[in-house]
Amino acid sequence: MVDGELIHAPEPGPRPALLIFAGSVVIAFLAAANAAGPLYQRYENAWHASPLTGTIAFASYAVAVLTGLLWLSRLSEVVGRRRVLFASISTQIAALLVFAVAGSFIVVVIARILQGLASGAAFGVLSATMIDADPDRGAITSAATPGTGSGLGALLSGLTVQYLPGPTHTIYLLLAGVLTVQALLVLRLIPAGGGNRSALGSALRPRVAVPAQARKIFLAVAPVVLAAWGLSGFYAALSPALYTTLSGSREVWPTALPLFVLVGTGTLATTVLRNAGGAALTATSTVSTLAGLAVTVVAVEAENVGLYLVGSAIAGIGFGTGFQGPVRSLISLATPDERPALMSAVFMVAYLGLGIAAIIPGALLNTGIALPTVTVELAAALAVLTAVTLCATLRMRAR
């Protein structure tokens, strides 16, 4: 995550309690965002919906997050961080309660939109809070917590659905309880901050631009950002169904393993390679993504679920570095005033990939094409995008 607001001068000295709290909120938000994944097949069966309907419900989250990032992420400049975080967590709780009473995909889409708007408004504030609390550890925590939350959310949801009563309610109510505690802690740990009410107009005006000096690099790395986030979008929306197809098992909780492995490996790679340069991370991402996609295709053709998890782990390295690498390469080419608009452009590419990689496979499934075939076709498309960035990166390094 990258801050979309103006970062206020931090208080002297590290504040570990604030760092841990802000990181825990990010984890809770991403866990909530991925809690519905293991339930989509159950929803489709219960409501007689098509695979396209389920992927549209997933993609609505990506659109809403992008909307929140572009239009709401700077609200803290106007009303202060405490109010933005409290409102965002409250909206996230409301979304989880909507999930708990959902009786159709229309209600699920409403809940996903609420989640996305809340996340888009809060992520910049949380990132700034972590860096203010501890500049060194805050940057690492900001990079590691999203993947941690995504993986844990999917896995805990699968275990809850499998072993606890009320499979379509319990996970949402548990997460709502955690977030309720966090909302109360916001009032204790986050300073009120007056903000600047007169800046409302400029704060709500989205800033999206790529500085002239960064455009060549942006065009070179955009394909791998699109591919990396597209990979995560496919895993979140359709990997549970693919796991079931490959394994032949009807157990629910293992269907969360591919996403857990993907984002877990990505988080580990981001942490281990935190000191690497942008070009090195981008090259690592392209090679790892291509290798992971190749193993995945072999696993699908062989109907080998173990090999599918291996491919997920390899591709996870590409996913983790496929955002950090391009961001580091681009940020160094922009002035501080240009960076928020540049990051908005990067996020637009990322969430475009997240949504497209869910909706297009869903549409293909709706026409009767088998999921393994759709997976192979998507892997080929993502491999082409990744190869474009690899070639561009090698060409620039040669020059």
C-alpha positions as semicolon CSV with decimal commas, in nm:
position;residue;x (nm);y (nm);z (nm)
1;M;0,000;0,000;0,000
2;V;0,115;0,352;-0,067
3;D;-0,019;0,655;0,107
4;G;-0,250;0,873;-0,093
5;E;-0,267;1,146;0,170
6;L;-0,021;1,403;0,295
7;I;0,193;1,236;0,564
8;H;0,202;1,447;0,877
9;A;0,521;1,478;1,075
10;P;0,549;1,171;1,298
11;E;0,586;1,192;1,671
12;P;0,940;1,126;1,795
13;G;1,044;0,766;1,853
14;P;0,893;0,435;1,740
15;R;0,545;0,350;1,863
16;P;0,514;-0,030;1,841
17;A;0,156;-0,045;1,971
18;L;0,036;0,187;1,695
19;L;0,231;-0,006;1,432
20;I;0,085;-0,339;1,545
21;F;-0,266;-0,195;1,557
22;A;-0,253;-0,041;1,209
23;G;-0,110;-0,364;1,066
24;S;-0,383;-0,568;1,235
25;V;-0,652;-0,351;1,075
26;V;-0,504;-0,410;0,730
27;I;-0,499;-0,785;0,799
28;A;-0,862;-0,775;0,916
29;F;-0,973;-0,578;0,609
30;L;-0,804;-0,816;0,365
31;A;-0,925;-1,121;0,559
32;A;-1,280;-0,986;0,531
33;A;-1,231;-0,922;0,160
34;N;-1,133;-1,286;0,098
35;A;-1,367;-1,454;0,344
36;A;-1,634;-1,509;0,080
37;G;-1,401;-1,697;-0,156
38;P;-1,461;-2,052;-0,025
39;L;-1,838;-1,979;-0,021
40;Y;-1,889;-1,875;-0,384
41;Q;-1,953;-2,231;-0,504
42;R;-2,206;-2,278;-0,224
43;Y;-2,377;-1,951;-0,320
44;E;-2,389;-2,048;-0,688
45;N;-2,548;-2,384;-0,606
46;A;-2,797;-2,242;-0,354
47;W;-2,907;-1,949;-0,571
48;H;-2,879;-2,128;-0,909
49;A;-2,640;-1,863;-1,036
50;S;-2,385;-1,890;-1,316
51;P;-2,006;-1,871;-1,264
52;L;-2,014;-1,528;-1,434
53;T;-2,243;-1,396;-1,160
54;G;-1,998;-1,503;-0,892
55;T;-1,698;-1,347;-1,067
56;I;-1,888;-1,021;-1,121
57;A;-1,958;-1,013;-0,748
58;F;-1,586;-1,057;-0,687
59;A;-1,483;-0,796;-0,944
60;S;-1,719;-0,537;-0,796
61;Y;-1,482;-0,523;-0,500
62;A;-1,190;-0,426;-0,724
63;V;-1,392;-0,144;-0,883
64;A;-1,503;-0,017;-0,542
65;V;-1,149;-0,025;-0,396
66;L;-1,020;0,174;-0,692
67;T;-1,304;0,423;-0,648
68;G;-1,219;0,460;-0,280
69;L;-0,847;0,502;-0,354
70;L;-0,911;0,771;-0,615
71;W;-1,187;0,971;-0,445
72;L;-1,178;0,895;-0,071
73;S;-0,817;0,819;0,026
74;R;-0,735;1,185;0,098
75;L;-1,035;1,252;0,321
76;S;-0,809;1,242;0,626
77;E;-0,663;1,574;0,509
78;V;-1,011;1,720;0,564
79;V;-1,153;1,541;0,871
80;G;-0,851;1,373;1,029
81;R;-0,730;1,015;1,041
82;R;-0,941;0,904;1,337
83;R;-1,273;0,987;1,170
84;V;-1,173;0,825;0,840
85;L;-1,056;0,503;1,008
86;F;-1,357;0,480;1,238
87;A;-1,597;0,534;0,946
88;S;-1,409;0,284;0,727
89;I;-1,409;0,011;0,992
90;S;-1,777;0,076;1,065
91;T;-1,855;0,040;0,694
92;Q;-1,654;-0,283;0,681
93;I;-1,857;-0,418;0,976
94;A;-2,180;-0,323;0,800
95;A;-2,061;-0,507;0,487
96;L;-1,992;-0,823;0,686
97;L;-2,338;-0,810;0,842
98;V;-2,487;-0,773;0,494
99;F;-2,291;-1,084;0,389
100;A;-2,429;-1,272;0,690
101;V;-2,791;-1,214;0,583
102;A;-2,735;-1,241;0,206
103;G;-2,998;-1,434;0,013
104;S;-2,886;-1,351;-0,340
105;F;-2,584;-1,235;-0,535
106;I;-2,731;-0,884;-0,555
107;V;-2,687;-0,856;-0,179
108;V;-2,336;-1,001;-0,206
109;V;-2,245;-0,736;-0,466
110;I;-2,372;-0,463;-0,231
111;A;-2,155;-0,604;0,048
112;R;-1,852;-0,623;-0,183
113;I;-1,896;-0,260;-0,288
114;L;-1,917;-0,148;0,075
115;Q;-1,600;-0,345;0,152
116;G;-1,417;-0,193;-0,143
117;L;-1,509;0,166;-0,061
118;A;-1,410;0,118;0,304
119;S;-1,077;-0,037;0,204
120;G;-0,996;0,229;-0,053
121;A;-1,062;0,506;0,200
122;A;-0,860;0,341;0,477
123;F;-0,552;0,189;0,311
124;G;-0,365;0,516;0,256
125;V;-0,432;0,628;0,613
126;L;-0,318;0,294;0,755
127;S;-0,002;0,297;0,544
128;A;0,084;0,649;0,661
129;T;0,012;0,551;1,022
130;M;0,247;0,253;1,006
131;I;0,528;0,460;0,858
132;D;0,473;0,736;1,114
133;A;0,482;0,481;1,398
134;D;0,815;0,334;1,280
135;P;0,964;0,439;0,943
136;D;1,175;0,124;0,897
137;R;0,945;-0,145;1,032
138;G;0,639;0,043;0,908
139;A;0,746;0,014;0,545
140;I;0,802;-0,362;0,584
141;T;0,473;-0,408;0,769
142;S;0,287;-0,208;0,505
143;A;0,420;-0,441;0,235
144;A;0,365;-0,766;0,428
145;T;0,022;-0,725;0,586
146;P;-0,202;-0,728;0,274
147;G;-0,088;-1,074;0,165
148;T;-0,104;-1,201;0,521
149;G;-0,464;-1,085;0,556
150;S;-0,571;-1,225;0,218
151;G;-0,426;-1,569;0,287
152;L;-0,552;-1,594;0,643
153;G;-0,899;-1,474;0,545
154;A;-0,941;-1,743;0,282
155;L;-0,797;-2,020;0,499
156;L;-0,993;-1,929;0,813
157;S;-1,310;-1,900;0,607
158;G;-1,255;-2,247;0,462
159;L;-1,194;-2,398;0,806
160;T;-1,498;-2,221;0,950
161;V;-1,724;-2,334;0,667
162;Q;-1,595;-2,690;0,701
163;Y;-1,608;-2,736;1,078
164;L;-1,827;-2,474;1,247
165;P;-2,206;-2,434;1,239
166;G;-2,370;-2,165;1,027
167;P;-2,124;-2,185;0,734
168;T;-2,268;-1,880;0,555
169;H;-2,283;-1,666;0,871
170;T;-2,016;-1,760;1,124
171;I;-1,701;-1,631;0,951
172;Y;-1,861;-1,294;0,884
173;L;-1,981;-1,254;1,242
174;L;-1,639;-1,350;1,380
175;L;-1,464;-1,093;1,162
176;A;-1,726;-0,831;1,249
177;G;-1,646;-0,891;1,616
178;V;-1,273;-0,840;1,557
179;L;-1,337;-0,519;1,365
180;T;-1,568;-0,389;1,637
181;V;-1,282;-0,413;1,886
182;Q;-1,054;-0,237;1,638
183;A;-1,308;0,044;1,589
184;L;-1,300;0,108;1,963
185;L;-0,919;0,102;1,964
186;V;-0,918;0,369;1,691
187;L;-1,075;0,607;1,941
188;R;-0,795;0,530;2,188
189;L;-0,486;0,507;1,969
190;I;-0,543;0,746;1,676
191;P;-0,522;1,121;1,744
192;A;-0,837;1,311;1,650
193;G;-0,666;1,562;1,420
194;G;-0,867;1,857;1,300
195;G;-0,787;1,830;0,933
196;N;-0,863;2,115;0,694
197;R;-1,232;2,140;0,603
198;S;-1,160;2,406;0,340
199;A;-0,958;2,149;0,141
200;L;-1,259;1,922;0,075
201;G;-1,282;2,007;-0,294
202;S;-0,918;1,933;-0,371
203;A;-0,911;1,622;-0,148
204;L;-1,201;1,463;-0,338
205;R;-1,047;1,539;-0,677
206;P;-0,870;1,226;-0,807
207;R;-0,511;1,269;-0,917
208;V;-0,402;1,024;-1,188
209;A;-0,095;1,104;-1,397
210;V;0,237;0,957;-1,509
211;P;0,520;1,214;-1,517
212;A;0,694;1,244;-1,854
213;Q;1,025;1,111;-1,717
214;A;0,852;0,794;-1,586
215;R;0,635;0,707;-1,886
216;K;0,880;0,475;-2,059
217;I;0,931;0,270;-1,741
218;F;0,557;0,279;-1,667
219;L;0,472;0,132;-2,008
220;A;0,741;-0,133;-1,961
221;V;0,628;-0,253;-1,617
222;A;0,250;-0,208;-1,654
223;P;0,204;-0,554;-1,817
224;V;0,360;-0,739;-1,522
225;V;0,153;-0,538;-1,272
226;L;-0,156;-0,631;-1,473
227;A;-0,049;-0,997;-1,482
228;A;0,048;-1,022;-1,114
229;W;-0,277;-0,874;-0,989
230;G;-0,471;-1,066;-1,252
231;L;-0,320;-1,382;-1,111
232;S;-0,439;-1,292;-0,762
233;G;-0,785;-1,207;-0,897
234;F;-0,818;-1,548;-1,060
235;Y;-0,698;-1,725;-0,747
236;A;-0,940;-1,538;-0,523
237;A;-1,241;-1,588;-0,751
238;L;-1,192;-1,929;-0,913
239;S;-0,907;-2,126;-0,754
240;P;-1,144;-2,291;-0,501
241;A;-1,344;-2,437;-0,790
242;L;-1,026;-2,539;-0,974
243;Y;-0,888;-2,712;-0,664
244;T;-1,213;-2,907;-0,629
245;T;-1,196;-3,008;-0,996
246;L;-0,836;-3,127;-0,973
247;S;-0,863;-3,302;-0,635
248;G;-1,211;-3,450;-0,671
249;S;-1,262;-3,382;-0,300
250;R;-1,574;-3,220;-0,154
251;E;-1,393;-3,079;0,149
252;V;-1,416;-2,700;0,162
253;W;-1,116;-2,583;0,363
254;P;-0,844;-2,718;0,128
255;T;-0,991;-2,508;-0,155
256;A;-0,843;-2,202;0,019
257;L;-0,490;-2,346;0,004
258;P;-0,393;-2,219;-0,346
259;L;-0,468;-1,857;-0,256
260;F;-0,304;-1,902;0,085
261;V;0,012;-2,041;-0,078
262;L;0,016;-1,772;-0,350
263;V;-0,013;-1,470;-0,120
264;G;0,190;-1,632;0,159
265;T;0,485;-1,690;-0,073
266;G;0,438;-1,341;-0,212
267;T;0,452;-1,188;0,135
268;L;0,763;-1,389;0,221
269;A;0,935;-1,284;-0,103
270;T;0,849;-0,919;-0,042
271;T;0,995;-0,935;0,309
272;V;1,312;-1,124;0,217
273;L;1,384;-0,903;-0,086
274;R;1,286;-0,575;0,081
275;N;1,628;-0,420;0,014
276;A;1,648;-0,518;-0,354
277;G;1,624;-0,257;-0,627
278;G;1,322;-0,205;-0,849
279;A;1,479;-0,354;-1,164
280;A;1,596;-0,666;-0,980
281;L;1,253;-0,718;-0,822
282;T;1,079;-0,671;-1,157
283;A;1,308;-0,924;-1,326
284;T;1,249;-1,168;-1,038
285;S;0,876;-1,122;-1,077
286;T;0,871;-1,193;-1,449
287;V;1,084;-1,508;-1,426
288;S;0,894;-1,644;-1,125
289;T;0,554;-1,570;-1,275
290;L;0,643;-1,740;-1,603
291;A;0,779;-2,044;-1,419
292;G;0,476;-2,062;-1,191
293;L;0,235;-2,037;-1,482
294;A;0,419;-2,314;-1,667
295;V;0,401;-2,547;-1,366
296;T;0,033;-2,460;-1,323
297;V;-0,047;-2,554;-1,682
298;V;0,133;-2,887;-1,639
299;A;-0,057;-2,947;-1,315
300;V;-0,392;-2,877;-1,478
301;E;-0,318;-3,101;-1,776
302;A;-0,200;-3,380;-1,542
303;E;-0,487;-3,318;-1,296
304;N;-0,229;-3,308;-1,017
305;V;-0,339;-3,093;-0,723
306;G;-0,002;-3,119;-0,547
307;L;0,176;-2,980;-0,851
308;Y;-0,086;-2,704;-0,867
309;L;0,016;-2,593;-0,517
310;V;0,383;-2,599;-0,620
311;G;0,298;-2,377;-0,917
312;S;0,108;-2,147;-0,682
313;A;0,414;-2,111;-0,459
314;I;0,642;-2,026;-0,752
315;A;0,391;-1,783;-0,900
316;G;0,352;-1,630;-0,554
317;I;0,709;-1,502;-0,571
318;G;0,613;-1,328;-0,893
319;F;0,298;-1,189;-0,736
320;G;0,480;-1,049;-0,433
321;T;0,757;-0,883;-0,633
322;G;0,535;-0,791;-0,928
323;F;0,406;-0,484;-0,750
324;Q;0,699;-0,379;-0,531
325;G;0,949;-0,392;-0,818
326;P;0,760;-0,164;-1,057
327;V;0,667;0,074;-0,774
328;R;1,030;0,112;-0,666
329;S;1,141;0,168;-1,024
330;L;0,878;0,437;-1,077
331;I;0,882;0,621;-0,744
332;S;1,246;0,717;-0,785
333;L;1,156;0,895;-1,110
334;A;0,886;1,116;-0,957
335;T;0,900;1,415;-0,727
336;P;0,713;1,393;-0,394
337;D;0,431;1,604;-0,538
338;E;0,400;1,374;-0,842
339;R;0,399;1,045;-0,649
340;P;0,032;1,030;-0,536
341;A;-0,091;1,076;-0,895
342;L;0,163;0,823;-1,022
343;M;0,060;0,566;-0,762
344;S;-0,304;0,618;-0,858
345;A;-0,209;0,525;-1,215
346;V;-0,029;0,211;-1,093
347;F;-0,328;0,110;-0,881
348;M;-0,559;0,161;-1,180
349;V;-0,355;-0,093;-1,377
350;A;-0,343;-0,332;-1,080
351;Y;-0,715;-0,334;-1,007
352;L;-0,796;-0,348;-1,378
353;G;-0,600;-0,675;-1,387
354;L;-0,770;-0,797;-1,069
355;G;-1,117;-0,744;-1,216
356;I;-1,052;-0,861;-1,572
357;A;-0,888;-1,187;-1,462
358;A;-1,203;-1,271;-1,267
359;I;-1,473;-1,157;-1,511
360;I;-1,333;-1,295;-1,838
361;P;-1,285;-1,651;-1,704
362;G;-1,634;-1,630;-1,555
363;A;-1,775;-1,531;-1,894
364;L;-1,592;-1,819;-2,063
365;L;-1,723;-2,064;-1,804
366;N;-2,071;-1,929;-1,871
367;T;-2,042;-2,038;-2,234
368;G;-1,976;-2,397;-2,127
369;I;-1,596;-2,406;-2,155
370;A;-1,444;-2,628;-1,886
371;L;-1,258;-2,462;-1,599
372;P;-0,925;-2,641;-1,669
373;T;-0,935;-2,513;-2,028
374;V;-1,015;-2,161;-1,911
375;T;-0,725;-2,181;-1,664
376;V;-0,477;-2,280;-1,935
377;E;-0,599;-2,001;-2,164
378;L;-0,572;-1,742;-1,887
379;A;-0,223;-1,867;-1,796
380;A;-0,117;-1,820;-2,158
381;A;-0,251;-1,464;-2,164
382;L;-0,079;-1,373;-1,838
383;A;0,244;-1,531;-1,964
384;V;0,238;-1,309;-2,272
385;L;0,192;-0,998;-2,058
386;T;0,473;-1,104;-1,826
387;A;0,704;-1,182;-2,118
388;V;0,648;-0,831;-2,256
389;T;0,782;-0,680;-1,933
390;L;1,071;-0,928;-1,918
391;C;1,181;-0,836;-2,271
392;A;1,149;-0,464;-2,198
393;T;1,344;-0,500;-1,873
394;L;1,626;-0,693;-2,039
395;R;1,641;-0,444;-2,323
396;M;1,668;-0,146;-2,085
397;R;1,934;-0,319;-1,874
398;A;2,134;-0,393;-2,191
399;R;2,126;-0,026;-2,285
